[in-house]
């Protein structure tokens, strides 16, 4: 299956599952292909045939965008260089959860989260330690008795009951012994943080030198500006004065390619529930491209009052929809 077909299939699947899906990010470079939202769940999807194509820089960008936009970064793919991905298993690349399309179908359409995740050494499950302890005590088994049944140490059983994850083999043994499952679902839509080593979110890149005057004006107006490296927008900017104004921002001469980016920003902003603003190096006759406001850098620089800058952006950029 081609990557284009895979993206189309996944987009249709998400729409069938009542997600609102953005336009495809058909620009380069790009850290994700589509944004999708259902209720409070916002997902930034990177769709690949071979998931080894996800490099460290793109993985870092996905994780940063997940934090800035309160979203889950997620990769859906078919294989690695060495093997096909297994359905029902959560993998990781550069701290980003990775799943097979069949797993995505079970998660989004059937609302059945996966139980298994891959980590160095094999495949594992997250055990419900409290349930295990209750079942053991109800049978009157000691830690030592259960350890003998499993072929592990007493200390290992104690760790299982304290929340340590277990191999699939141990999980199956427990299910056979007690005739009930003890595996807890992997919360993919929360970044699978319960089962992965959660490294700190990577630091943001420096702003493009060409964008420094825009960043300076926005910062002076009370925005925190988070530069991006591979997104269809130059930054995610947040109002610091407690008004909860979040924007996707772009900046360049307003060429045909820039207009295409502005349209994509509008679609992503609608799904992510953010405003979007494109700062241009020349005056434009239009105030907006679809939902993306157009503001010339000359117009921006002529405003001295920070409140007036915020008011201009608030008036010109469409507010995010809560639908």
C-alpha positions in Angstrom: 0.0 0.0 0.0 1.3 3.4 -0.9 1.7 6.1 1.8 -0.9 8.3 0.1 -3.4 5.4 0.1 -2.6 4.7 3.8 -3.2 8.4 4.7 -6.5 8.3 2.8 -7.6 5.1 4.5 -6.8 6.4 8.0 -8.5 9.7 7.3 -11.7 8.0 6.2 -11.5 5.7 9.3 -11.1 8.6 11.7 -14.1 10.4 10.0 -16.2 7.3 10.4 -15.2 7.3 14.1 -16.7 10.8 14.4 -13.3 12.6 14.4 -13.0 16.0 12.7 -9.9 15.7 10.5 -7.8 18.6 9.2 -6.6 18.9 5.6 -3.5 16.9 4.9 -0.3 18.9 5.5 0.9 18.7 1.9 3.9 20.9 2.5 7.5 20.2 3.4 9.0 19.8 5.8 6.2 18.4 8.0 6.2 16.8 11.4 2.7 15.4 11.1 0.2 14.7 8.3 -3.2 15.4 9.8 -4.7 16.7 13.0 -7.8 15.0 14.3 -10.2 15.7 17.1 -13.0 13.9 18.8 -14.4 15.7 21.9 -11.4 16.5 24.2 -9.0 14.2 22.3 -6.7 15.9 19.8 -4.3 13.7 17.9 -1.4 14.8 15.7 -0.9 11.9 13.2 2.3 11.0 11.3 1.5 8.2 8.9 4.4 6.1 7.5 4.9 2.8 5.7 8.3 2.3 7.4 8.2 3.8 10.9 12.0 3.9 11.0 11.7 6.9 8.7 10.7 9.0 11.8 13.9 10.7 12.7 14.9 12.2 16.1 14.2 15.8 15.1 10.7 15.0 13.8 10.0 13.0 17.0 11.1 15.9 19.1 8.9 18.3 17.2 5.9 16.0 17.5 6.4 15.8 21.3 6.8 19.6 21.6 3.6 20.2 19.5 1.8 17.8 21.7 2.6 19.9 24.7 1.9 23.3 23.1 -1.5 22.1 21.6 -2.5 19.7 24.4 -2.5 16.9 21.8 -1.3 13.3 21.5 1.5 12.8 19.0 1.0 9.4 17.3 2.6 7.5 14.5 0.7 4.9 12.5 2.8 2.6 10.3 3.1 -0.8 8.8 6.6 -2.0 9.4 10.2 -1.4 10.4 13.2 -2.3 8.4 13.3 -5.7 10.0 9.7 -6.7 10.6 6.0 -5.9 10.2 4.4 -4.1 13.2 2.2 -6.4 15.2 -1.5 -5.4 15.6 -2.5 -4.8 19.2 1.0 -3.6 20.3 2.2 -0.1 21.1 5.7 0.6 19.9 7.8 3.8 20.5 10.1 5.9 18.3 11.9 8.8 19.9 9.3 8.9 22.7 6.3 8.9 20.3 3.8 6.0 20.4 3.6 4.0 17.2 0.8 1.6 16.2 -0.3 -0.5 13.3 -3.4 0.6 11.3 -5.4 -2.4 12.7 -4.6 -1.1 16.2 -5.7 2.3 15.2 -9.0 0.9 14.0 -9.5 -1.0 17.3 -8.6 2.1 19.3 -10.6 4.8 17.4 -13.5 2.9 15.9 -14.1 0.0 18.3 -12.8 2.0 21.3 -10.7 -1.0 22.4 -7.2 0.3 23.6 -4.2 -2.0 23.1 -2.9 -4.1 26.1 0.6 -4.8 24.9 3.6 -2.6 24.4 7.1 -3.1 23.1 10.2 -2.3 25.1 13.8 -3.4 25.2 13.7 -7.2 25.8 10.3 -8.0 24.3 6.6 -7.4 24.7 5.0 -6.4 28.0 1.7 -5.6 29.7 0.8 -3.3 32.5 -0.6 -5.3 35.4 -3.4 -4.2 37.8 -1.3 -4.8 40.9 -4.1 -4.1 43.4 -6.4 -6.7 41.7 -3.6 -9.2 41.7 -3.0 -8.7 45.4 -6.7 -9.0 46.2 -7.0 -12.3 44.2 -3.9 -13.8 45.8 -5.1 -13.0 49.3 -8.6 -14.2 48.6 -7.1 -17.6 47.7 -5.0 -17.5 50.8 -1.8 -17.7 48.8 1.4 -16.2 50.1 3.8 -14.2 47.9 6.1 -17.2 48.0 3.3 -19.6 46.7 2.5 -17.3 43.8 6.2 -16.9 43.1 6.6 -20.6 42.9 3.6 -21.0 40.5 5.1 -18.3 38.2 8.7 -19.5 38.5 9.9 -16.1 39.7 11.2 -14.7 43.0 9.0 -13.5 45.9 10.4 -10.0 45.4 9.3 -10.0 41.8 5.7 -10.9 42.7 5.8 -8.1 45.3 6.9 -5.7 42.5 4.0 -6.9 40.3 1.6 -6.0 43.0 3.3 -2.6 43.5 2.7 -1.9 39.8 5.7 -3.3 37.9 4.9 -4.3 34.4 5.2 -7.9 33.3 6.1 -9.9 30.2 3.2 -11.4 28.1 4.2 -14.8 29.3 3.7 -13.9 33.0 0.4 -12.2 32.2 -0.8 -15.3 30.4 0.3 -17.5 33.4 -1.6 -15.2 35.8 -4.7 -15.4 33.6 -4.6 -19.2 33.6 -4.0 -19.4 37.4 -6.8 -17.1 38.4 -9.0 -17.5 35.3 -9.2 -13.7 34.8 -7.1 -11.0 33.1 -4.9 -8.6 35.0 -3.7 -6.5 32.1 -4.5 -2.8 32.1 -5.0 -1.0 28.7 -2.2 1.2 27.3 -3.6 4.8 27.4 -2.4 5.8 23.9 -4.4 9.0 23.9 -2.5 10.2 26.9 0.8 9.5 25.1 1.2 6.0 26.6 3.0 7.7 29.5 2.1 5.0 31.9 4.4 2.5 30.1 7.1 4.5 28.4 10.2 6.1 29.8 9.0 9.7 29.8 12.0 11.8 28.9 11.6 15.6 29.4 10.0 17.3 26.4 12.9 18.3 24.0 13.8 22.0 24.0 12.4 24.2 21.3 14.6 25.3 18.4 15.8 28.9 18.1 13.5 31.2 16.0 14.5 31.7 12.4 16.5 34.9 12.2 14.1 36.2 9.5 11.3 35.9 12.1 13.0 37.8 14.9 11.1 41.1 14.4 7.8 39.3 14.5 8.8 37.3 17.6 10.0 40.6 19.3 6.6 42.3 18.7 4.6 39.3 19.9 6.8 38.9 22.9 6.5 42.6 23.7 2.7 42.2 23.4 2.7 39.5 26.1 2.9 36.3 24.0 5.1 33.3 24.7 6.4 32.2 21.2 7.3 28.6 20.7 9.2 28.3 17.4 8.8 25.1 15.3 11.2 23.4 12.9 9.1 21.2 10.7 5.4 22.2 11.1 3.3 24.0 8.5 3.5 27.1 10.8 6.5 28.9 12.1 5.4 29.0 15.8 2.7 28.3 18.4 2.1 31.6 20.3 0.3 31.8 23.6 -1.1 35.0 25.3 0.5 35.3 28.7 -2.1 37.7 30.2 -4.6 35.0 31.2 -6.9 35.4 28.2 -6.1 32.0 26.9 -5.4 33.1 23.3 -3.4 30.5 21.4 -2.3 31.0 17.7 -0.6 29.2 15.0 1.7 31.8 13.3 3.4 32.0 10.0 5.6 34.6 8.4 7.1 35.2 4.9 6.5 37.1 1.7 3.0 36.2 0.7 3.6 33.9 -2.3 1.3 31.2 -3.7 3.2 28.7 -1.4 2.5 30.9 1.6 -1.2 31.1 0.7 -1.2 27.3 0.7 0.4 27.2 4.1 -2.2 29.7 5.4 -5.0 27.5 4.2 -3.5 24.5 5.9 -3.0 26.5 9.1 -6.7 27.5 9.0 -7.7 23.8 8.7 -5.4 22.7 11.5 -6.4 25.7 13.7 -10.1 24.7 13.3 -9.4 21.2 14.5 -6.9 22.2 17.2 -9.2 25.1 18.4 -6.6 27.8 17.9 -6.5 31.0 16.0 -4.1 31.2 13.0 -2.3 34.3 11.8 0.1 34.8 8.9 2.4 37.8 9.1 3.3 39.0 5.6 6.2 41.1 4.3 3.8 43.2 2.2 0.4 44.7 2.5 -2.4 42.4 1.3 -5.8 43.5 0.0 -7.4 40.7 2.0 -7.7 40.5 5.8 -7.7 36.7 5.8 -7.3 33.5 3.9 -10.2 31.3 5.0 -9.8 31.3 8.8 -6.1 32.5 8.8 -5.7 36.3 9.5 -3.3 38.2 7.3 -1.3 40.9 9.1 1.5 42.8 7.4 4.7 43.3 9.4 4.6 47.0 8.6 1.1 47.2 10.2 2.3 45.2 13.2 5.4 47.3 13.7 3.4 50.6 13.6 1.5 49.6 16.7 3.2 50.6 20.0 0.6 49.5 22.4 0.8 45.8 23.4 -3.0 45.8 24.1 -3.6 47.1 20.6 -1.5 44.3 19.1 -3.5 41.7 21.0 -6.8 43.4 20.0 -5.8 43.5 16.3 -5.0 39.8 16.3 -8.1 38.9 18.3 -10.4 40.9 15.9 -8.8 39.7 12.7 -8.2 36.0 13.5 -11.3 33.8 13.8 -11.8 32.5 17.3 -11.4 28.7 17.7 -14.6 26.7 17.4 -15.6 24.4 20.2 -17.7 22.2 17.9 
